[in-house]
Amino acid sequence: MRYPDGGGLSASGRARREQVRLRAARMFEQGINPVQVARALRVSTKSAYQWRRRWRAGGEAALASEGPGGSACRLNPAQLDRLAAALDEGPAAHGWDQDQRWTLARITTLIGRMFHVRYTLRGTSYLLHRIGFTPQVPAHRAAERDAAAIATWRKRTWPRVKS
């Protein structure tokens, strides 16, 4: 499944948070203490104290948004699009035909093959979340499923186990 926004704060969300910090700076200029600022802006007192410390050190510029969090992605947008398309093709299209599941290890290997870039498993997980993929339970039943054997088990074995 994919999230349309890729998760995290959007640019407008970061801008709203920056406005709250700038309002706090104006309150600090008026001599209002951080506890009152926190109460007025409905933020934690820890945040208010941190903002005041940053404001004292660098003024309002120190409270400006630094952009999206996290480390910079080592793949450019075109490569991310290619990766998403490759994942949509499925594991069999890339040599994993034993089962039809993407694992972090397989995706990490695929990234290495396609782009000659190394990621850790956790880094691959972050990357997948960034492009909108989330872990899912398989949508289809296993191809090896034996409906007759299951019916027999339910009819003969389950009543003995249940009682």
Helices and strands as residue ranges (DSSP letters): H 11-29, H 34-41, H 45-58, G 59-63, H 77-89, G 91-94, H 104-115, H 121-130, H 147-152, I 153-157, H 158-162
